[in-house]
C-alpha cells in the first residue's frame, strides 16, 4: 500500500492512497507504517479521509497499528474517518479514544498526550 507521509518534529501523518483497505492490503498497511524509520520516537496520525471501504481485516490492521504505537510509548489518532469507520470504532473498540474529525484536532490530541507524558515523567522538573 502506498502512503502520503508528512513528517514533523514529533508527529508523522500517514495518509493511505487508495479508497480500499481490505484483507489484500492489510499486511502492507501495517508493515508500511510500523517499519517506517522516522516513526520511531514520534506520534502517529492516521489520516483515513481517502478510505471509503474496509473489511474486517482492514479494520484489524488499523487497530494493530494504533496499538503498536501505544505499545511503543507514543500516541496515535485516527483522523477524518468515514461514518462507517467512526461507528465501528466507537461501538466495538471504545478503547480507541483518539478519533478526530480534522487533522488539526488529531494533532491537538496527540500533542496533549505528549505533554501529559512529559509532565508525568518529570521532564519539567
Wavefront OBJ file of the C-alpha trace (Angstrom):
o trace
v 0.000 0.000 0.000
v 1.235 3.480 -0.775
v 1.031 6.457 1.546
v 1.427 10.173 1.524
v 3.687 10.860 4.515
v 4.189 14.164 6.314
v 6.941 14.046 8.952
v 7.077 16.761 11.590
v 9.205 17.143 14.719
v 7.026 14.974 16.987
v 4.404 13.627 14.585
v 4.179 11.544 11.447
v 0.967 11.774 9.419
v 0.210 8.784 7.207
v -2.475 9.184 4.552
v -3.168 5.940 2.678
v -3.501 6.423 -1.052
v -6.444 4.477 -2.348
v -10.034 4.048 -1.306
v -9.960 0.436 -0.100
v -8.312 -1.144 2.937
v -9.136 -4.829 2.864
v -7.565 -8.229 3.526
v -5.401 -7.872 0.410
v -3.855 -4.618 1.634
v -3.904 -5.009 5.419
v -0.433 -6.575 5.768
v 1.236 -3.908 3.620
v -0.691 -1.214 5.540
v 0.710 -2.473 8.852
v 4.285 -3.068 7.734
v 4.418 0.139 5.691
v 3.687 2.151 8.810
v 5.384 0.310 11.659
v 8.608 -0.179 9.697
v 8.825 3.457 8.651
v 12.171 4.560 10.147
v 11.086 8.118 11.011
v 8.147 6.854 13.105
v 10.444 5.885 15.986
v 10.048 8.401 18.797
v 7.200 10.217 17.052
v 3.441 10.167 17.469
v 1.269 8.914 14.626
v -1.786 10.330 12.957
v -3.604 8.107 10.509
v -5.460 10.363 8.089
v -8.100 7.985 6.784
v -10.090 10.512 4.732
v -9.460 8.616 1.490
v -10.505 5.210 2.803
v -14.068 4.572 1.676
v -14.305 0.803 2.001
v -12.879 -1.582 4.596
v -13.465 -5.151 5.584
v -12.785 -6.814 8.942
v -9.082 -7.338 8.132
v -8.697 -3.686 7.182
v -10.234 -2.577 10.467
v -7.987 -5.009 12.346
v -4.974 -3.524 10.541
v -5.902 -0.025 11.724
v -6.227 -1.337 15.291
v -2.915 -3.202 15.053
v -1.077 -0.022 14.047
v -2.883 2.019 16.730
v -1.908 -0.462 19.457
v 1.665 -0.804 18.167
v 2.214 2.933 18.560
v 0.911 2.930 22.147
v 2.895 -0.213 22.981
v 5.984 1.779 21.992
v 5.200 4.703 24.297
v 3.836 7.142 21.739
v 0.363 8.404 20.847
v -1.882 7.794 17.877
v -5.009 9.438 16.499
v -7.341 8.395 13.731
v -8.462 11.408 11.705
v -11.154 12.117 9.147
v -12.773 8.680 9.230
v -15.922 8.000 7.253
v -19.094 7.391 9.241
v -18.857 3.587 8.945
v -15.366 3.514 10.488
v -16.324 6.036 13.166
v -19.349 3.935 14.123
v -17.290 0.732 14.105
v -14.596 2.059 16.442
v -16.952 3.804 18.852
v -19.236 0.766 19.115
v -16.724 -2.097 19.029
v -13.467 -0.601 20.295
v -14.176 2.203 22.758
v -10.537 1.986 23.922
v -9.657 3.801 20.684
v -10.300 7.199 22.166
v -8.404 9.376 19.731
v -10.880 9.790 16.894
v -10.769 13.259 15.363
v -12.882 14.823 12.628
v -9.996 17.043 11.442
v -6.217 16.831 11.214
v -5.868 19.877 13.473
v -7.843 18.130 16.215
v -5.818 14.949 15.757
v -2.605 16.929 16.171
v -4.009 18.550 19.324
v -4.924 15.118 20.759
v -1.511 13.547 20.284
v 0.360 16.650 21.419
v -1.754 16.822 24.598
v -0.862 13.209 25.361
v 2.802 14.007 24.627
v 2.650 16.867 27.127
v 0.973 14.627 29.725
v 3.771 12.055 29.322
v 6.442 14.744 29.720
v 4.811 16.135 32.867
v 4.248 12.655 34.276
v 7.852 11.629 33.703
v 9.196 14.693 35.476
v 10.856 16.216 32.406
v 9.620 19.610 33.591
v 11.365 19.428 36.978
l 1 2 3 4 5 6 7 8 9 10 11 12 13 14 15 16 17 18 19 20 21 22 23 24 25 26 27 28 29 30 31 32 33 34 35 36 37 38 39 40 41 42 43 44 45 46 47 48 49 50 51 52 53 54 55 56 57 58 59 60 61 62 63 64 65 66 67 68 69 70 71 72 73 74 75 76 77 78 79 80 81 82 83 84 85 86 87 88 89 90 91 92 93 94 95 96 97 98 99 100 101 102 103 104 105 106 107 108 109 110 111 112 113 114 115 116 117 118 119 120 121 122 123 124 125
